[in-house]
Amino acid sequence: GNRKLEAGPLTATYDPEFTALRCHNISTACDTVFQIAGVGDSESNAPNTIDSCEDYSIGTHRKDESIERMRVRSLDDGPLAVGKEVLVETIVYRAVNTTGRDDPNAQTMGHFFYTSDAHSRDWSYVNTTIVQVENTATVSQLVLSATFVLQPGNGTQAVSL
């Protein structure tokens, strides 16, 4: 459909067609804010994925793994468009002090995927981001990020972690 250009970043809203959050117009960025925060049933519109893949379905929010926020923005501060390099930033919680899983040399990793056509769900691997966690007793919220170039596609583009 027709999408208009909006100035500045947009906050994503729930789209029942994709069963996930989506920015309906074109702008410099698309941000879920904290609408995807939670674990399992505590997450609004869970699982908030276009392919029904849950990020984590059991556990305690902010004690176990969860994806809290995703933001995609153009690196040149112009509108998101084909051929532009974009940055996707994802705020995640890692498991903290969970019996048998607390490791002083812990790493948190996220695998980023992208599709230029959310209807096809033909995902392409972008990269894996690894964050070394020095103090697992106090560090639980991390930012994982990746950059990639938006490719031509049929309408709605999507990212996944």
C-alpha positions as CSV (number, residue, x, y, z in Angstrom):
1,G,0.0,0.0,0.0
2,N,0.9,3.6,0.0
3,R,3.3,4.6,2.8
4,K,4.1,8.2,3.5
5,L,7.4,9.6,4.7
6,E,7.5,10.6,8.3
7,A,10.0,12.9,9.9
8,G,12.1,11.4,12.6
9,P,11.9,7.9,14.2
10,L,8.6,6.0,14.5
11,T,7.3,3.8,17.2
12,A,6.2,0.4,16.0
13,T,2.6,-0.7,16.5
14,Y,1.2,-4.2,16.6
15,D,0.1,-5.6,13.2
16,P,-2.2,-8.6,13.4
17,E,-1.3,-9.6,9.8
18,F,2.3,-10.3,10.9
19,T,1.6,-11.0,14.6
20,A,4.4,-8.6,15.4
21,L,5.2,-4.9,15.8
22,R,5.7,-2.9,12.6
23,C,6.3,0.7,11.4
24,H,3.7,1.4,8.7
25,N,5.3,4.5,7.2
26,I,8.9,5.3,6.1
27,S,11.1,7.2,8.5
28,T,14.7,7.5,9.8
29,A,14.1,4.7,12.3
30,C,11.6,2.2,13.6
31,D,11.6,1.4,17.3
32,T,9.6,-1.1,19.4
33,V,10.4,1.0,22.5
34,F,9.7,-1.5,25.3
35,Q,6.5,-3.1,23.8
36,I,8.2,-6.5,23.3
37,A,9.6,-6.6,26.9
38,G,8.7,-9.7,28.8
39,V,9.0,-13.5,28.9
40,G,6.2,-15.7,27.7
41,D,2.7,-14.6,28.7
42,S,4.1,-11.4,30.3
43,E,5.1,-10.1,26.9
44,S,2.4,-8.0,25.2
45,N,1.1,-9.7,22.0
46,A,3.5,-12.6,22.6
47,P,5.5,-13.9,20.9
48,N,5.8,-10.8,18.6
49,T,7.5,-12.7,15.8
50,I,6.3,-13.1,12.2
51,D,7.3,-16.7,12.2
52,S,5.9,-17.6,15.7
53,C,9.4,-18.4,17.0
54,E,9.4,-17.5,20.7
55,D,12.4,-15.7,22.2
56,Y,11.9,-17.6,25.5
57,S,8.6,-18.9,26.7
58,I,9.3,-19.7,30.4
59,G,11.1,-18.0,33.2
60,T,11.1,-14.8,35.2
61,H,11.3,-11.5,33.4
62,R,14.7,-9.7,33.9
63,K,16.1,-12.9,35.5
64,D,16.0,-15.1,32.3
65,E,16.7,-14.4,28.7
66,S,14.4,-12.0,26.9
67,I,14.4,-9.5,24.1
68,E,13.3,-6.1,25.5
69,R,13.6,-3.7,22.6
70,M,14.6,-3.5,18.9
71,R,15.4,-0.4,16.9
72,V,16.4,-0.1,13.3
73,R,17.8,3.2,12.1
74,S,19.6,4.5,9.1
75,L,23.3,5.3,9.7
76,D,23.0,8.5,7.6
77,D,20.0,9.8,9.6
78,G,18.0,9.8,6.3
79,P,14.9,7.8,5.6
80,L,15.2,4.0,5.6
81,A,15.5,3.0,2.0
82,V,16.9,0.3,-0.3
83,G,20.7,0.5,-0.5
84,K,21.0,2.3,2.8
85,E,23.2,0.9,5.6
86,V,21.2,0.5,8.8
87,L,21.9,-0.3,12.4
88,V,19.7,-2.7,14.4
89,E,20.1,-2.4,18.1
90,T,18.5,-4.9,20.5
91,I,18.3,-4.6,24.2
92,V,18.3,-8.1,25.8
93,Y,18.4,-9.5,29.3
94,R,20.7,-12.4,29.9
95,A,20.2,-15.1,32.6
96,V,21.5,-13.9,36.0
97,N,22.4,-16.1,38.9
98,T,20.4,-19.0,37.5
99,T,21.5,-22.3,39.2
100,G,23.9,-24.1,37.0
101,R,24.1,-21.3,34.4
102,D,26.1,-18.6,36.2
103,D,29.5,-18.5,34.5
104,P,32.2,-16.0,35.4
105,N,33.3,-16.1,31.8
106,A,29.8,-15.8,30.4
107,Q,29.2,-14.7,26.8
108,T,25.9,-13.5,25.5
109,M,25.4,-13.9,21.8
110,G,22.7,-12.9,19.3
111,H,22.2,-14.2,15.8
112,F,20.7,-11.5,13.5
113,F,18.7,-12.3,10.5
114,Y,17.0,-10.1,7.9
115,T,14.4,-10.5,5.1
116,S,13.5,-8.0,2.4
117,D,10.0,-9.5,2.1
118,A,8.3,-10.3,5.4
119,H,5.6,-12.2,3.6
120,S,8.1,-14.8,2.2
121,R,9.9,-15.1,5.5
122,D,13.0,-16.0,3.5
123,W,15.6,-15.0,6.2
124,S,19.2,-14.1,5.4
125,Y,21.9,-14.4,8.1
126,V,23.4,-11.0,8.9
127,N,25.9,-11.7,11.7
128,T,26.4,-13.0,15.2
129,T,27.2,-10.5,18.0
130,I,29.0,-11.7,21.1
131,V,29.3,-9.7,24.3
132,Q,31.7,-10.9,27.0
133,V,30.1,-10.4,30.4
134,E,32.7,-9.7,33.1
135,N,30.5,-9.6,36.2
136,T,27.6,-12.0,35.8
137,A,26.2,-11.1,39.2
138,T,25.5,-7.5,38.3
139,V,25.3,-7.3,34.5
140,S,22.0,-8.5,33.1
141,Q,20.9,-5.9,30.4
142,L,23.0,-5.8,27.3
143,V,22.8,-4.2,23.8
144,L,23.4,-6.4,20.8
145,S,23.8,-4.7,17.4
146,A,24.5,-5.4,13.8
147,T,24.7,-3.3,10.6
148,F,23.5,-4.4,7.1
149,V,22.3,-2.9,3.8
150,L,18.6,-2.8,3.0
151,Q,17.9,-4.9,-0.1
152,P,15.2,-4.6,-2.7
153,G,12.1,-6.5,-1.8
154,N,8.3,-6.8,-2.0
155,G,7.0,-4.4,0.6
156,T,7.6,-5.0,4.3
157,Q,11.2,-5.7,5.5
158,A,12.0,-7.4,8.8
159,V,14.8,-8.2,11.2
160,S,15.0,-11.0,13.7
161,L,17.3,-11.9,16.6
